[in-house]
Amino acid sequence: MRVIFTCGGTAGHVNPALALAGLMRQRQRNVEILFVGANRGIERRLIEQAGYPFQAVEVSSFHRSLRPKELRHNLISLRNYFLAPRQARKILRTFRPDLVVGTGGYASYPMVRAASGAHIPTAVHESNAIPGLTTKLLEPYADVIMVGFEDCRKNYRHPERVRVTGTPVRGDFFALTKEQAKERLGMDDGKPLVLSFWGSLGASEMNRQMADFIDLEIKRNRFHHVHGAGAYGYPLVQELLRQRGIDLSRELMVEVREYIYDMAVLMRAADLVICRAGASTISELTALGTAAIIVPSPNVTNNHQEKNARVLSDHGAARLILEGESSGERLLKETLEILSDEALRRRMEANMAALGVPDANERIYDTVMELLRREK
């Protein structure tokens, strides 16, 4: 069996494909896998680190700007628009796949469409609550579309092709119980743990708010707090705290890190997470059943993060605060309200878990294998 996975742009698009590819290797001894993505995207690094062969198609986005730099970018994108389909058809002729699976990003479009034109079975996985542009464009060409939540089905013109599979979460998120995770972190003293992060690079405005949050919280000393400030945000938070006369080396309950390397352990141990609303984070929260306060990024395509967050807030699983309405003081107020009301937090956890699909990888695998059997 030969399978092409096509994805890119963000880790949230690449990780579901890597998870499914890994399961296929376990279950199918004779499977041959090829990944296809953009030449300059994050996908090449992630895929090659995972040990899979990679081929590139020349794809890039269009920018809505008349500045000379952006116009040059759009001319390159226009060239790629005509070049990518030929590259995709060449890859199909050379690799001869039995199945093509797209998991998001611009690179998915030429590969899935070319496969459909060649009458090769095609499947698309959408991690976000609302379909992105690529998924919208591919809907007529996909034999099946896999989504994270039942609520997503209504956003498609062909709901009969939609399967609710969830989004895969790495297995190490479930390696420990909550109690074991707290013990490993040395935070098993009965006080709750709050985990906060805004992404690997950080977000300057939200890190400023988190500095205010930390300034206010250390006066109360009611909970453990680990904050991942990100590469850009870490020096900012350190400087803002220094200006307030705060020495974190003396604060045993608060820890600020540049990057969180043990995210699986911290997410498992956390009683409350304060974060953005990327697709991967949403899938982790729902799989673990962890209450959350979510401040979606306003700087993403099609406002995906707010739409993701609203699915959780509408089900009573998370508190949604828009960035323009957020502050360190408000974040702390919401945090203390949730942590001080155990019944409320338990309801949020139950509502979050009800949205989760712990066996998402199995469901996706079963869906694509059923598609293959049906086509044969």
Disulfide bonds with the S-S distance in Angstrom:
none
